[in-house]
Amino acid sequence: MAVGVLALQGSFNEHIAALRRIGVKGVEIRKAEQLENVSSLIIPGGESTTMAKLAELHNLKTGGQELVGGLDCTVHRNFFGSQIQSFEAELPVPDLAATEGGPPSFRAVFIRAPAILEVGPDVEVLASISIQTTKKVDPSSSLQSQEESGECDVAASSSSVYEDEERYLYNKQPKIDLPVYE
């Protein structure tokens, strides 16, 4: 079955092209009924308020409903830094290759990408990457105030990821997981 790409804004054309390169049929999703023809959905990065308004306008979302929701994980926004610190990495996906018939790895692009620091027991990890970094975060300030000031860097729900009084999140050799929720 095909993989849907939410085509309301963002780099949906690039996602379709990336799927095509690995032999997967990608379908642009603009209407709710199109979701019936895909096995999964890629939601390209984009400003969440705009995405929510566009989704509601195109009847992909009803009022008061979570835009995505449901993924049991702890996320660190913009973990890899600013756009200038973007990078590409080859990610092995042997299980997907075996079950879906695709290649054993794919080229992932990290542009202001988040990191998933923890996942719940019902989350299946499809790929991961190990990196070296030390990120300074302030867990005592609220996400909302950081967003309003334009300094938002963290959206973590668990204080267990923070170490010591200096409020640094140390990731010497973290395993960054890219999960799917079933």
PyRosetta script that sets phi, psi and omega in degrees:
from pyrosetta import init, pose_from_sequence

init()
pose = pose_from_sequence("MAVGVLALQGSFNEHIAALRRIGVKGVEIRKAEQLENVSSLIIPGGESTTMAKLAELHNLKTGGQELVGGLDCTVHRNFFGSQIQSFEAELPVPDLAATEGGPPSFRAVFIRAPAILEVGPDVEVLASISIQTTKKVDPSSSLQSQEESGECDVAASSSSVYEDEERYLYNKQPKIDLPVYE")
pose.set_psi(1, 158.6)
pose.set_omega(1, -176.8)
pose.set_phi(2, -79.2)
pose.set_psi(2, 161.1)
pose.set_omega(2, 174.8)
pose.set_phi(3, -104.6)
pose.set_psi(3, 127.6)
pose.set_omega(3, 178.1)
pose.set_phi(4, -84.6)
pose.set_psi(4, 149.1)
pose.set_omega(4, 174.6)
pose.set_phi(5, -127.0)
pose.set_psi(5, 117.8)
pose.set_omega(5, 179.2)
pose.set_phi(6, -60.3)
pose.set_psi(6, 117.1)
pose.set_omega(6, -170.5)
pose.set_phi(7, -111.1)
pose.set_psi(7, 49.7)
pose.set_omega(7, 178.6)
pose.set_phi(8, -96.4)
pose.set_psi(8, -34.2)
pose.set_omega(8, 175.9)
pose.set_phi(9, -165.8)
pose.set_psi(9, 175.0)
pose.set_omega(9, 177.6)
pose.set_phi(10, 85.7)
pose.set_psi(10, -163.2)
pose.set_omega(10, -171.4)
pose.set_phi(11, -93.2)
pose.set_psi(11, 50.3)
pose.set_omega(11, -177.3)
pose.set_phi(12, -65.9)
pose.set_psi(12, -34.1)
pose.set_omega(12, 177.6)
pose.set_phi(13, -61.9)
pose.set_psi(13, -40.5)
pose.set_omega(13, 179.3)
pose.set_phi(14, -65.6)
pose.set_psi(14, -37.3)
pose.set_omega(14, 177.6)
pose.set_phi(15, -66.4)
pose.set_psi(15, -42.0)
pose.set_omega(15, 177.3)
pose.set_phi(16, -61.2)
pose.set_psi(16, -44.3)
pose.set_omega(16, 179.7)
pose.set_phi(17, -63.3)
pose.set_psi(17, -40.4)
pose.set_omega(17, 179.3)
pose.set_phi(18, -64.6)
pose.set_psi(18, -40.8)
pose.set_omega(18, 176.9)
pose.set_phi(19, -62.8)
pose.set_psi(19, -42.8)
pose.set_omega(19, 179.7)
pose.set_phi(20, -60.2)
pose.set_psi(20, -40.2)
pose.set_omega(20, -179.3)
pose.set_phi(21, -61.9)
pose.set_psi(21, -28.3)
pose.set_omega(21, -179.8)
pose.set_phi(22, -102.0)
pose.set_psi(22, 14.4)
pose.set_omega(22, 174.1)
pose.set_phi(23, 79.8)
pose.set_psi(23, 21.4)
pose.set_omega(23, 179.8)
pose.set_phi(24, -109.5)
pose.set_psi(24, 135.1)
pose.set_omega(24, 178.0)
pose.set_phi(25, -76.7)
pose.set_psi(25, 121.6)
pose.set_omega(25, 176.9)
pose.set_phi(26, -105.1)
pose.set_psi(26, 139.7)
pose.set_omega(26, -178.7)
pose.set_phi(27, -124.7)
pose.set_psi(27, 128.4)
pose.set_omega(27, 175.6)
pose.set_phi(28, -71.1)
pose.set_psi(28, 129.1)
pose.set_omega(28, -179.6)
pose.set_phi(29, -109.7)
pose.set_psi(29, 116.6)
pose.set_omega(29, 177.8)
pose.set_phi(30, -122.5)
pose.set_psi(30, -16.4)
pose.set_omega(30, -177.7)
pose.set_phi(31, -132.2)
pose.set_psi(31, 148.6)
pose.set_omega(31, -176.1)
pose.set_phi(32, -56.2)
pose.set_psi(32, -40.3)
pose.set_omega(32, -177.2)
pose.set_phi(33, -65.8)
pose.set_psi(33, -20.2)
pose.set_omega(33, 177.9)
pose.set_phi(34, -69.7)
pose.set_psi(34, -19.4)
pose.set_omega(34, -180.0)
pose.set_phi(35, -65.8)
pose.set_psi(35, -21.8)
pose.set_omega(35, -179.4)
pose.set_phi(36, -66.8)
pose.set_psi(36, -20.2)
pose.set_omega(36, -174.5)
pose.set_phi(37, -100.5)
pose.set_psi(37, 10.7)
pose.set_omega(37, -179.0)
pose.set_phi(38, -128.7)
pose.set_psi(38, 154.0)
pose.set_omega(38, -179.7)
pose.set_phi(39, -91.4)
pose.set_psi(39, -21.5)
pose.set_omega(39, -179.5)
pose.set_phi(40, -154.9)
pose.set_psi(40, 171.1)
pose.set_omega(40, -175.4)
pose.set_phi(41, -135.8)
pose.set_psi(41, 129.2)
pose.set_omega(41, 172.2)
pose.set_phi(42, -97.9)
pose.set_psi(42, 129.8)
pose.set_omega(42, 176.6)
pose.set_phi(43, -110.4)
pose.set_psi(43, 103.1)
pose.set_omega(43, -178.8)
pose.set_phi(44, -59.4)
pose.set_psi(44, 150.4)
pose.set_omega(44, 177.3)
pose.set_phi(45, -59.0)
pose.set_psi(45, 148.5)
pose.set_omega(45, 179.6)
pose.set_phi(46, 177.6)
pose.set_psi(46, 168.3)
pose.set_omega(46, -179.0)
pose.set_phi(47, -68.7)
pose.set_psi(47, 121.5)
pose.set_omega(47, -168.4)
pose.set_phi(48, -63.5)
pose.set_psi(48, -35.4)
pose.set_omega(48, 179.5)
pose.set_phi(49, -64.3)
pose.set_psi(49, -44.1)
pose.set_omega(49, 178.1)
pose.set_phi(50, -63.2)
pose.set_psi(50, -44.3)
pose.set_omega(50, 179.2)
pose.set_phi(51, -59.6)
pose.set_psi(51, -42.7)
pose.set_omega(51, -179.1)
pose.set_phi(52, -64.0)
pose.set_psi(52, -44.1)
pose.set_omega(52, -179.8)
pose.set_phi(53, -65.5)
pose.set_psi(53, -42.1)
pose.set_omega(53, 178.1)
pose.set_phi(54, -66.0)
pose.set_psi(54, -41.1)
pose.set_omega(54, 179.0)
pose.set_phi(55, -62.1)
pose.set_psi(55, -41.1)
pose.set_omega(55, 178.9)
pose.set_phi(56, -67.5)
pose.set_psi(56, -41.7)
pose.set_omega(56, 179.0)
pose.set_phi(57, -59.3)
pose.set_psi(57, -37.8)
pose.set_omega(57, -177.7)
pose.set_phi(58, -95.4)
pose.set_psi(58, 17.7)
pose.set_omega(58, 177.7)
pose.set_phi(59, 58.4)
pose.set_psi(59, 30.7)
pose.set_omega(59, 173.7)
pose.set_phi(60, -95.3)
pose.set_psi(60, -7.2)
pose.set_omega(60, -177.5)
pose.set_phi(61, -147.6)
pose.set_psi(61, 140.0)
pose.set_omega(61, 174.1)
pose.set_phi(62, -104.4)
pose.set_psi(62, 156.5)
pose.set_omega(62, -177.2)
pose.set_phi(63, -55.5)
pose.set_psi(63, 140.4)
pose.set_omega(63, 177.9)
pose.set_phi(64, 80.2)
pose.set_psi(64, -7.2)
pose.set_omega(64, -178.4)
pose.set_phi(65, -83.1)
pose.set_psi(65, 143.0)
pose.set_omega(65, 173.8)
pose.set_phi(66, -59.4)
pose.set_psi(66, 141.0)
pose.set_omega(66, 178.9)
pose.set_phi(67, -64.7)
pose.set_psi(67, -49.8)
pose.set_omega(67, 177.1)
pose.set_phi(68, -119.8)
pose.set_psi(68, -72.7)
pose.set_omega(68, 176.5)
pose.set_phi(69, 60.3)
pose.set_psi(69, 168.7)
pose.set_omega(69, 173.1)
pose.set_phi(70, 90.0)
pose.set_psi(70, -17.0)
pose.set_omega(70, -178.9)
pose.set_phi(71, -88.1)
pose.set_psi(71, 116.9)
pose.set_omega(71, -178.1)
pose.set_phi(72, -82.4)
pose.set_psi(72, 90.4)
pose.set_omega(72, -178.5)
pose.set_phi(73, -157.0)
pose.set_psi(73, 163.2)
pose.set_omega(73, 173.8)
pose.set_phi(74, -109.5)
pose.set_psi(74, 124.3)
pose.set_omega(74, -173.0)
pose.set_phi(75, -116.5)
pose.set_psi(75, 143.4)
pose.set_omega(75, 173.3)
pose.set_phi(76, -115.2)
pose.set_psi(76, 110.7)
pose.set_omega(76, -177.4)
pose.set_phi(77, -66.9)
pose.set_psi(77, 147.8)
pose.set_omega(77, 175.5)
pose.set_phi(78, 47.7)
pose.set_psi(78, 37.2)
pose.set_omega(78, -173.6)
pose.set_phi(79, -57.0)
pose.set_psi(79, -37.6)
pose.set_omega(79, -173.7)
pose.set_phi(80, -87.4)
pose.set_psi(80, 4.4)
pose.set_omega(80, 175.4)
pose.set_phi(81, 102.2)
pose.set_psi(81, -163.8)
pose.set_omega(81, -176.4)
pose.set_phi(82, -77.6)
pose.set_psi(82, 177.2)
pose.set_omega(82, -178.0)
pose.set_phi(83, -59.4)
pose.set_psi(83, -35.3)
pose.set_omega(83, -179.1)
pose.set_phi(84, -66.8)
pose.set_psi(84, -20.0)
pose.set_omega(84, 178.7)
pose.set_phi(85, -94.0)
pose.set_psi(85, 14.8)
pose.set_omega(85, 178.7)
pose.set_phi(86, -63.2)
pose.set_psi(86, 153.9)
pose.set_omega(86, 178.4)
pose.set_phi(87, -154.5)
pose.set_psi(87, 168.0)
pose.set_omega(87, 175.1)
pose.set_phi(88, -119.4)
pose.set_psi(88, 149.2)
pose.set_omega(88, 178.9)
pose.set_phi(89, -148.5)
pose.set_psi(89, 147.1)
pose.set_omega(89, 176.1)
pose.set_phi(90, -84.1)
pose.set_psi(90, 122.2)
pose.set_omega(90, -179.3)
pose.set_phi(91, -110.6)
pose.set_psi(91, 123.3)
pose.set_omega(91, 176.6)
pose.set_phi(92, -72.9)
pose.set_psi(92, 137.8)
pose.set_omega(92, 177.0)
pose.set_phi(93, -137.4)
pose.set_psi(93, 61.0)
pose.set_omega(93, -174.2)
pose.set_phi(94, -62.2)
pose.set_psi(94, -36.1)
pose.set_omega(94, -179.6)
pose.set_phi(95, -66.5)
pose.set_psi(95, -41.5)
pose.set_omega(95, 178.1)
pose.set_phi(96, -67.3)
pose.set_psi(96, -38.6)
pose.set_omega(96, 178.3)
pose.set_phi(97, -61.3)
pose.set_psi(97, -42.0)
pose.set_omega(97, -178.0)
pose.set_phi(98, -68.0)
pose.set_psi(98, -40.1)
pose.set_omega(98, -175.5)
pose.set_phi(99, -89.6)
pose.set_psi(99, -30.0)
pose.set_omega(99, -176.2)
pose.set_phi(100, -105.3)
pose.set_psi(100, -7.7)
pose.set_omega(100, 177.7)
pose.set_phi(101, 78.2)
pose.set_psi(101, 14.2)
pose.set_omega(101, 179.5)
pose.set_phi(102, -89.5)
pose.set_psi(102, -172.6)
pose.set_omega(102, 179.5)
pose.set_phi(103, -70.9)
pose.set_psi(103, 161.1)
pose.set_omega(103, -177.9)
pose.set_phi(104, -74.4)
pose.set_psi(104, -9.4)
pose.set_omega(104, 177.6)
pose.set_phi(105, -152.2)
pose.set_psi(105, 167.7)
pose.set_omega(105, 174.6)
pose.set_phi(106, -143.3)
pose.set_psi(106, 157.4)
pose.set_omega(106, -179.8)
pose.set_phi(107, -86.0)
pose.set_psi(107, 113.5)
pose.set_omega(107, -180.0)
pose.set_phi(108, -98.0)
pose.set_psi(108, 142.4)
pose.set_omega(108, 179.5)
pose.set_phi(109, -113.6)
pose.set_psi(109, 126.6)
pose.set_omega(109, -178.4)
pose.set_phi(110, -111.2)
pose.set_psi(110, 100.2)
pose.set_omega(110, 178.3)
pose.set_phi(111, -117.6)
pose.set_psi(111, 109.0)
pose.set_omega(111, -175.4)
pose.set_phi(112, 46.9)
pose.set_psi(112, 41.0)
pose.set_omega(112, -172.6)
pose.set_phi(113, -77.2)
pose.set_psi(113, 147.1)
pose.set_omega(113, 172.3)
pose.set_phi(114, -80.9)
pose.set_psi(114, 165.8)
pose.set_omega(114, 171.5)
pose.set_phi(115, -119.0)
pose.set_psi(115, 140.9)
pose.set_omega(115, 174.3)
pose.set_phi(116, -98.0)
pose.set_psi(116, 110.4)
pose.set_omega(116, -172.6)
pose.set_phi(117, -85.9)
pose.set_psi(117, -32.3)
pose.set_omega(117, -179.8)
pose.set_phi(118, -144.2)
pose.set_psi(118, 147.0)
pose.set_omega(118, 174.4)
pose.set_phi(119, -129.0)
pose.set_psi(119, 152.6)
pose.set_omega(119, 178.7)
pose.set_phi(120, -77.6)
pose.set_psi(120, 172.4)
pose.set_omega(120, -175.1)
pose.set_phi(121, -66.1)
pose.set_psi(121, -21.9)
pose.set_omega(121, -178.9)
pose.set_phi(122, -96.2)
pose.set_psi(122, 9.6)
pose.set_omega(122, -179.6)
pose.set_phi(123, -98.5)
pose.set_psi(123, 128.4)
pose.set_omega(123, 177.7)
pose.set_phi(124, -95.9)
pose.set_psi(124, 123.5)
pose.set_omega(124, 178.9)
pose.set_phi(125, -85.2)
pose.set_psi(125, 123.5)
pose.set_omega(125, -179.0)
pose.set_phi(126, -93.0)
pose.set_psi(126, -31.9)
pose.set_omega(126, -178.7)
pose.set_phi(127, -156.4)
pose.set_psi(127, 156.2)
pose.set_omega(127, 176.8)
pose.set_phi(128, -147.0)
pose.set_psi(128, 162.5)
pose.set_omega(128, 179.4)
pose.set_phi(129, -138.4)
pose.set_psi(129, 140.3)
pose.set_omega(129, 175.2)
pose.set_phi(130, -103.2)
pose.set_psi(130, 132.3)
pose.set_omega(130, -179.6)
pose.set_phi(131, -136.6)
pose.set_psi(131, 167.7)
pose.set_omega(131, 173.2)
pose.set_phi(132, -116.4)
pose.set_psi(132, 123.0)
pose.set_omega(132, 177.9)
pose.set_phi(133, -163.0)
pose.set_psi(133, 158.9)
pose.set_omega(133, 170.4)
pose.set_phi(134, -129.6)
pose.set_psi(134, 119.1)
pose.set_omega(134, -178.6)
pose.set_phi(135, -108.9)
pose.set_psi(135, 132.2)
pose.set_omega(135, 174.2)
pose.set_phi(136, -90.6)
pose.set_psi(136, 128.0)
pose.set_omega(136, 178.9)
pose.set_phi(137, -136.8)
pose.set_psi(137, 159.1)
pose.set_omega(137, 177.0)
pose.set_phi(138, -121.2)
pose.set_psi(138, 94.0)
pose.set_omega(138, -176.8)
pose.set_phi(139, -70.1)
pose.set_psi(139, -13.7)
pose.set_omega(139, -177.8)
pose.set_phi(140, -82.0)
pose.set_psi(140, -20.8)
pose.set_omega(140, 178.4)
pose.set_phi(141, -88.7)
pose.set_psi(141, 146.1)
pose.set_omega(141, -175.1)
pose.set_phi(142, -76.4)
pose.set_psi(142, 152.5)
pose.set_omega(142, 176.7)
pose.set_phi(143, -60.1)
pose.set_psi(143, -41.2)
pose.set_omega(143, -178.0)
pose.set_phi(144, -61.5)
pose.set_psi(144, -45.2)
pose.set_omega(144, -179.3)
pose.set_phi(145, -67.6)
pose.set_psi(145, -33.3)
pose.set_omega(145, 176.9)
pose.set_phi(146, -67.5)
pose.set_psi(146, -39.4)
pose.set_omega(146, 178.7)
pose.set_phi(147, -65.6)
pose.set_psi(147, -41.9)
pose.set_omega(147, -179.0)
pose.set_phi(148, -65.1)
pose.set_psi(148, -33.5)
pose.set_omega(148, -179.3)
pose.set_phi(149, -85.8)
pose.set_psi(149, -5.4)
pose.set_omega(149, -178.8)
pose.set_phi(150, 78.7)
pose.set_psi(150, 12.6)
pose.set_omega(150, -177.4)
pose.set_phi(151, -111.6)
pose.set_psi(151, 21.4)
pose.set_omega(151, -176.0)
pose.set_phi(152, -67.3)
pose.set_psi(152, 126.3)
pose.set_omega(152, 179.1)
pose.set_phi(153, -131.1)
pose.set_psi(153, -15.5)
pose.set_omega(153, -170.2)
pose.set_phi(154, -133.7)
pose.set_psi(154, 136.2)
pose.set_omega(154, 170.1)
pose.set_phi(155, -135.7)
pose.set_psi(155, 64.1)
pose.set_omega(155, -177.1)
pose.set_phi(156, -103.6)
pose.set_psi(156, 138.7)
pose.set_omega(156, -177.9)
pose.set_phi(157, -98.4)
pose.set_psi(157, -5.8)
pose.set_omega(157, -176.4)
pose.set_phi(158, -124.5)
pose.set_psi(158, 128.0)
pose.set_omega(158, 178.4)
pose.set_phi(159, -75.1)
pose.set_psi(159, -7.2)
pose.set_omega(159, -178.6)
pose.set_phi(160, -67.7)
pose.set_psi(160, -14.3)
pose.set_omega(160, 179.9)
pose.set_phi(161, -83.6)
pose.set_psi(161, -4.8)
pose.set_omega(161, -177.1)
pose.set_phi(162, -99.5)
pose.set_psi(162, 142.8)
pose.set_omega(162, -179.5)
pose.set_phi(163, -120.8)
pose.set_psi(163, 147.7)
pose.set_omega(163, 170.6)
pose.set_phi(164, 51.3)
pose.set_psi(164, 175.3)
pose.set_omega(164, -175.6)
pose.set_phi(165, -70.3)
pose.set_psi(165, -22.6)
pose.set_omega(165, -177.2)
pose.set_phi(166, -79.5)
pose.set_psi(166, -2.5)
pose.set_omega(166, 176.4)
pose.set_phi(167, 58.6)
pose.set_psi(167, 53.4)
pose.set_omega(167, 174.7)
pose.set_phi(168, -110.5)
pose.set_psi(168, 143.8)
pose.set_omega(168, 172.1)
pose.set_phi(169, -102.2)
pose.set_psi(169, 113.2)
pose.set_omega(169, -176.7)
pose.set_phi(170, -96.9)
pose.set_psi(170, 125.7)
pose.set_omega(170, 177.1)
pose.set_phi(171, -128.4)
pose.set_psi(171, 81.4)
pose.set_omega(171, -178.3)
pose.set_phi(172, -67.0)
pose.set_psi(172, -51.3)
pose.set_omega(172, 176.8)
pose.set_phi(173, -140.2)
pose.set_psi(173, 65.4)
pose.set_omega(173, -175.5)
pose.set_phi(174, -73.4)
pose.set_psi(174, 154.2)
pose.set_omega(174, 171.5)
pose.set_phi(175, -103.9)
pose.set_psi(175, 110.1)
pose.set_omega(175, -179.2)
pose.set_phi(176, -91.5)
pose.set_psi(176, 121.6)
pose.set_omega(176, -175.6)
pose.set_phi(177, -99.7)
pose.set_psi(177, 140.5)
pose.set_omega(177, 174.9)
pose.set_phi(178, -113.6)
pose.set_psi(178, 94.2)
pose.set_omega(178, -169.1)
pose.set_phi(179, -94.6)
pose.set_psi(179, 168.5)
pose.set_omega(179, 168.2)
pose.set_phi(180, -129.8)
pose.set_psi(180, 141.1)
pose.set_omega(180, -178.9)
pose.set_phi(181, -105.1)
pose.set_psi(181, 128.6)
pose.set_omega(181, -179.3)
pose.set_phi(182, -108.0)
pose.dump_pdb("model.pdb")
